[in-house]
């Protein structure tokens, strides 16, 4: 899904390198999820139970890329 690609690529290009190791691990875990889970988390407002994953999701949602 194009919207997911845009959100995840923007995070990777602008914030991944400066994120801490727990956040980088959580982002890698996020990338391994199925598209329907990513849609729920990033576009649907669903919360993750893992605090590090929830943090990454929050960061992606709060700072969307400029188009």
Secondary structure, DSSP 4 states (H G I P E B T S, - for coil): -HHHHHHHHHHHHHTGGGS-HHHHHHHHHHHTS-HHHHIIIIIS-PPPSSHHHHHHHHHHHHSPPP-
